[in-house]
């Protein structure tokens, strides 16, 4: 064990996440010829990685970072706005299939 251990730099963390996504793209490209299945698998895999369900990566905080003027703009219009730094969006990959079903229902209604 090295006495020189340290935290990963932001650049190293970014590269590890992006490398994981690139490997996941390659995996889903090879595992199926069905474009819809591959895209859904890729989306689910990326959400799983962000949620910390990948052995290679920790969980990542995903939180809205709205423009500083958004709240006032939407309030003036009587609209809802995104809260700043909402602490927890939940396990995104666990909610993906329900969102996919809602979206499929919207397509069916058109």
N, C-alpha and C positions, 0 to 999 in steps of 0.2 A: 504494500500500500504506500502510495506516495504522500509525502508531507506537503506536496505542492498542489493538493486538490483545491478547487475553487468553483465558484458558481459559473455556469455558462454565461457568456456575454449575451446581450440582446441580439447581436448578429448571429451568434451560434444557435440561439433558441429559434430565431426566425428561419435559419437554414435547415434546422432539424424538422421543423413543422412543414416547410415547403418540400423538403426531400421526401417526407412521409406522404404528402399529397401526391407528389410525382410518382412514387412507387404504387400508390393506390390507383392512380389513373392507369398505369401499366397493367396492374392486376385485373381491373374491370374490363380493360380492352381485350385481355387474353381469355377471360373466363366465360364471356358470352358474346354472341354476335348480335343479340337483340339490343338495339340502341337504347330503348326505354329502360330495360333492366339494368344496363350498364350505367346510365345516368343516375337512376335511383340508387343503385348500389354505391356509386361514387359519393353521392350526396350523403347517404346514411353513414358511410365510412368516415367522411370528413367530420360530420357531426359527432360521431362516436369518438373520434380522436380529440375533438375539442372538449368533449365531456369527460375525458380521462379514461375511456374504455380501451385504449390502445396500450399495449405493454411498453411501447417505445417512447411514449410521451406522457407528461402529466396532464391534468385538466387545465384548460385555459379559460380565463374569465371573458365572457362575451357580454358586453353591455352597450346600450345605446350611447352615442356621443353626438347628440344633436347640436346643430349650430346654435350659438348663443342667442340668436334672434328668433329661433323657431317658436319658442313658447309664446312670446308676445304676439308674433304674427298669427299663430293659430288661435290664441285667445281672442284677438280682434275679430277673427272670422267666425268665432263660436265653435271652433273645431277642437278635437282632442290633439294632444301633442305627446311626443316621446319624452319620458322622464329622463333626467340626466343620471347616469351611473346607477341604473337600476341594479340592485345587488345580485339578483339570481334569476336567470331565465329558466332554470330547471334543466333537466337532462334532455337536451335538444333531440338526441337520437331516439329517445323514447316517445317523443311527440311527433316525430316525422311521419309515421304511417297514418296517423289521424289527419294530419295536414294534407297528405297526399290524397287520402280518400275525399276530403272536403274539396280539394281542387278537381279531382276526377268528377265529382258531382256537379261542379260548376260547368265543366266541359259538356256533360250529358245534357244540361239544361239549355245549352245554346242551340 
